[in-house]
């Protein structure tokens, strides 16, 4: 058996294992699984300092980042590098969207996203909308109040609880959303135009998997301490 035939047999065996362990297995899902399982860890050039015996960091550890000192270092783990990249990419997107939304009198793309989520939810309470947006309550209230002041959201009494108010998107809110969608598409083009269509599709599948995982745990973790969250989510 030559090398090509051997690799084909290995691929068929990998598919057999995947299809046995995965309900509703399909080729696209298998390809993603196979690529991620066989990918080589990225070589990382950055490092983080190692604590001294007393648990403190030497002030000179900064020198090791510039190459002026030779200290004992440990490589940054891929998960930490991934977290840093995702955070950095979100800042790029915020930077582009802030510029794009300025002519529409929005501070960032987050504000029209509130309108989109509100339109999808119907007539939620303020707290329900803010919870769905996954932001701190005070920050969410500021955004909602701003959108109310702009005439894009209206408040009305809750029929079942007169002490509470519900929200709904206004006609003006729907109109401004129609103006926002082409702008939001242009922001997405700027942020991701360097990727091929195949790379985008692969990235979407990976990020969808992460999103489903965190959506499952987010509600239970809302009022939990970090150690409890860590123990629940990290095997």
N, C-alpha and C positions, 0 to 999 in steps of 0.2 A: 504494500500500500504506500503510494507516494504521499508527500507532505500535504498536497491539496486535498486528497481523499481523506486523510486523517483529520484535517481541519473541518471538513464537511461532516464527518461522523461526530466530531465533538460538538458541532453546531446543532445537529439533529438531537443529540443527547441532551444538550442544554435546553432545547425547545421542549423535549419530553418532560424534563424536571419542572420547567416553568408552567407548562399546561396542566400538569398534575397538581401543582400547588396553587394555581391561580384560577378562580372561577371566571368564566367568560373570557378566557385568554384569547388575545388576537395578535396578529403579526406585528402591528405597530407597537403595542405594549411590550411584546417580547423584544423587539429591536431596541427599544429604550432601556429595558431591563438589562439586556446583554451588553449594551454599550457602557452603561453605568457600572455594571459588575466587573467588566474587564478593563475599564479605564485605569491607566497608571496614575498614581497620586502626583499632583503637580509639584515640581521642584520649587521650593520657596526660598528666596534669598534673604527674606527678612527674619529677624529673630527677636526674642523677648528676653529680658534679663532674668537670671536665676537669683532667688533670694539667698542672702547669707544665712549662716547658722542661727543667728538670733532673729531671723525673720524680717530683717530690714534690708532695704535696697541701698547699695552704695551710691552716693550722689554721682559718682563718676561713670555710672552705667550709661548715661547719655552719650559719653564719649564713644562707647562701643557701637552706637548707631551710626556714627560718622566715620568709623574705621580708625579712630585715633587711639583706641585702647584695645587690648586683647583680653577680653573677659570670657568666663565660661557662659555660653549661651545655649539655649534650647530652641529648636525650630518651632515656629508658629504652626499649630495644627491646621489642617485644611478647613475644618469647620470654623475656626476663628478667622481665617483668611476669607472664607465665603461670607461670613457675617460682615466683615469690613467692606468687602466689595459691594454687597447689597446695600449697605448703608450709604456708601459713597455714590452709587448709582442713583439712589433715591434723591440725593442732594443735587445731582446734575439735573434730574427731571424737574425738581422744584425750581431750580434756577431758570430753566427754559420756560416752564409754565408760568412763572411769575411775570416774565417779560411778555409772553403771549397774551395773558389775561388782562394786562394793564389797560389796553384800549377799551375793554368791556367793563371797566371799573371793579374788577375782582382783584383781590389781593394775591390769590394763588388759585391753582386748579382745584384745590380742596373745596372751595365754595360752590362751584357748579356741581361737584360730586355730591355735596349735600342735597342739592336739588334733584339730582338723578335718583339718589337713594330714597328721598322723600316721595317722589313720584311713584317709585316701585312699592313703597310701604303703604301708601294711601293716606291715612289720617292718624299717624302715630302720636303719642305723647312726646314732649321734648326729650324726656329721659330715654325713651325707646330709640329715637333717632340718633341721639348722641352715643348711646351704647352700640348701635349698629355701626357707627362710624369709628368706633374703637379709639376714642380720644378722651382726655380728661374732661370732667363735667364742666368745669369753669371755662375751659377753652371752647368747648362745644356750644355753651350758652352764648358766648361772645359771637360766634359765627352765625348761630340761629338768629340772634337779635339783629345782627347786621343785615341779614337777608330779609328779615321782617321789615326793617327800616327802609330797605331798597324796594319793597313792594313785591318781592318774589315769593314770599311765604306769608300766609295769614294764620293767625291764631283764632280759635273759637272754643267755647266751653265744651267740656266733656259731658255728654248727656247723662252718663252714669255717675259722674263725680264732679259736681259743680266747682269744687276747689281746684280741679285740674283743667288744663287747656290742651287741646290737640292742635296739630299743625296740618296744613295742606298747601300744596303748591298752587300759585295763582296763575291766571292767564299770562300775566307779564313774566312769571317764572318760566312757563313753558316756552314763551317766545324767546327769552334770552338763552334758554337751553339750545334751541334750534340754531342760534348764532354761535354758541360755544362748540358744538360738535365738530364743525370743520376745523376750528382752531385747535381743539384737543387732538384731532387726527394729525395735524401738522406738528404738534409737540411730540407725538409718538414717532412720527417720521424722523424728526431730528434726533431723538433719543436712541432709536434702534435701526437707523438706515444702514449702519455699517455691517449688520448681520444679513446673511443670505436668508431666503424664505425657508430653507430647510433648517438652518440654525434657529430661526425664530420658532418654528414648529417644535423642535426638540426642547428649546428653552421653556416654551409654554407648557409642555407635558411635565417637565421637571418641577416648575413652579406651581402648577396645578396640584401636583402631588403634595407639595409642602403646604399649600393653602388649605387643602382638605384636611390634612393632619392637624394643623393648628386651629382650624375652625372647630374641629371636634373637641379640642381640649380647652379652648379659650374661655368658654362660659364657666367651666368648673374651676378654672385657675384665677378667675376674676378677683376673688377675695382671699386667695391662698397666699402664703408666704413663698418666697422663691425656692427655699429648700424643698418644700412640699411639691412645688411645680417640677423641680429638677428630678426628684425621686420618682415622680409619676411618669415623666416623659422621656427620661434618659435611661435606656436599658443597662 
